[in-house]
Amino acid sequence: MAHGQMSHLEIPADDPARARKFYEGVFGWETSEMEQYPNYFLFSFGEIGRAGGAIGVRNESTGPQLRLYISVDSIDATLPKVTALGGKIVEPKTDIPGQGWYAVIDDTEGNQLGLYENLPSDS
């Protein structure tokens, strides 16, 4: 892994069972408890070919806090899962001209996440 590359993400949860159910149901993540650390559940979202981010002006070109975006095949198909599993839609599906769409949600624990859907490829 290269210097400066993000390597691990921790999601705070008041109710880990509820949070696991949310992430497994919305994104299909598999979670497992790390025996050495009670109430610490590992997950993997697979290989990442390339990832990046942006720095912007708080509450102007970015949101008010650090926000992780998770790629989804379809925001339209994902948002109903979010609400069915106890999450909230903070910002509805919004167009990013020439790139795709995003939406913002709160998980069951009050953590804010972005969803991102690419434009379909021409191939």
C-alpha positions as CSV (number, residue, x, y, z in Angstrom):
1,M,0.0,0.0,0.0
2,A,1.3,3.4,-1.0
3,H,2.1,6.2,1.5
4,G,-1.0,8.4,2.0
5,Q,-3.5,5.8,0.7
6,M,-6.5,5.3,3.0
7,S,-6.3,1.8,4.5
8,H,-9.0,1.4,7.2
9,L,-12.4,2.9,8.1
10,E,-14.1,2.7,11.5
11,I,-17.8,3.4,11.7
12,P,-19.0,4.4,15.2
13,A,-22.2,2.6,16.3
14,D,-24.3,2.8,19.5
15,D,-25.9,-0.5,18.5
16,P,-23.4,-2.7,16.5
17,A,-26.1,-5.3,15.7
18,R,-28.3,-2.7,14.1
19,A,-25.4,-1.1,12.2
20,R,-24.3,-4.5,10.9
21,K,-27.8,-5.2,9.7
22,F,-28.0,-1.8,7.9
23,Y,-24.6,-2.2,6.1
24,E,-25.2,-5.8,5.2
25,G,-28.7,-5.0,3.9
26,V,-27.9,-1.8,2.0
27,F,-24.5,-2.6,0.6
28,G,-24.1,-6.4,0.8
29,W,-21.1,-6.1,3.1
30,E,-20.1,-9.2,5.1
31,T,-19.1,-8.5,8.7
32,S,-17.3,-10.7,11.2
33,E,-16.3,-10.1,14.8
34,M,-12.6,-9.8,15.5
35,E,-12.1,-12.1,18.5
36,Q,-9.2,-10.2,20.0
37,Y,-11.4,-7.0,20.1
38,P,-15.0,-7.7,21.5
39,N,-17.7,-5.6,19.7
40,Y,-15.3,-4.8,16.8
41,F,-16.7,-6.1,13.5
42,L,-14.5,-6.2,10.4
43,F,-15.9,-5.8,6.9
44,S,-14.4,-5.6,3.4
45,F,-15.7,-3.8,0.3
46,G,-13.3,-5.6,-2.0
47,E,-10.5,-4.4,-4.2
48,I,-10.3,-0.8,-5.2
49,G,-8.6,0.0,-8.5
50,R,-8.5,3.7,-7.9
51,A,-10.0,6.1,-5.4
52,G,-9.7,9.7,-4.6
53,G,-11.5,12.6,-3.0
54,A,-11.8,16.4,-2.9
55,I,-11.2,19.3,-0.5
56,G,-13.8,22.1,-0.6
57,V,-15.2,25.0,1.4
58,R,-17.3,23.7,4.3
59,N,-21.1,24.2,3.7
60,E,-20.4,25.7,0.3
61,S,-18.7,23.2,-2.0
62,T,-18.7,20.4,0.5
63,G,-20.9,19.3,3.4
64,P,-20.4,20.3,7.0
65,Q,-18.4,17.3,8.0
66,L,-16.1,14.6,6.6
67,R,-18.2,12.5,4.3
68,L,-17.4,9.1,2.8
69,Y,-19.0,8.2,-0.5
70,I,-19.9,4.6,-1.4
71,S,-20.4,3.6,-5.0
72,V,-23.7,1.9,-5.8
73,D,-25.1,0.4,-9.0
74,S,-28.3,2.4,-8.7
75,I,-29.2,5.1,-6.2
76,D,-32.9,4.6,-7.1
77,A,-32.6,1.0,-6.0
78,T,-30.5,1.8,-2.9
79,L,-32.5,4.6,-1.3
80,P,-35.6,2.4,-0.4
81,K,-33.2,-0.1,1.3
82,V,-31.8,2.8,3.4
83,T,-35.2,3.8,4.8
84,A,-36.4,0.2,5.1
85,L,-33.4,-0.6,7.3
86,G,-33.8,2.5,9.6
87,G,-31.6,5.0,7.8
88,K,-32.7,8.5,6.5
89,I,-32.3,10.3,3.2
90,V,-30.6,13.7,3.9
91,E,-30.2,14.8,0.3
92,P,-32.1,13.1,-2.6
93,K,-30.6,11.8,-5.8
94,T,-28.8,14.8,-7.4
95,D,-27.3,15.1,-10.8
96,I,-23.6,15.7,-11.3
97,P,-23.4,16.9,-14.9
98,G,-21.3,14.7,-17.1
99,Q,-20.4,12.3,-14.2
100,G,-23.4,10.6,-12.5
101,W,-25.5,11.2,-9.4
102,Y,-25.1,11.4,-5.7
103,A,-27.4,11.3,-2.6
104,V,-26.7,11.7,1.1
105,I,-28.0,9.5,3.8
106,D,-27.7,9.0,7.6
107,D,-27.2,5.4,8.7
108,T,-28.9,4.0,11.7
109,E,-26.2,5.3,14.0
110,G,-26.4,9.0,12.8
111,N,-23.3,8.7,10.6
112,Q,-23.7,10.6,7.3
113,L,-22.6,8.9,4.1
114,G,-22.7,9.8,0.4
115,L,-23.9,7.5,-2.3
116,Y,-22.4,7.8,-5.8
117,E,-23.7,6.3,-9.1
118,N,-21.6,6.6,-12.2
119,L,-23.1,7.5,-15.6
120,P,-23.6,4.3,-17.6
121,S,-20.6,3.5,-19.8
122,D,-21.2,3.4,-23.6
123,S,-19.7,-0.1,-23.9
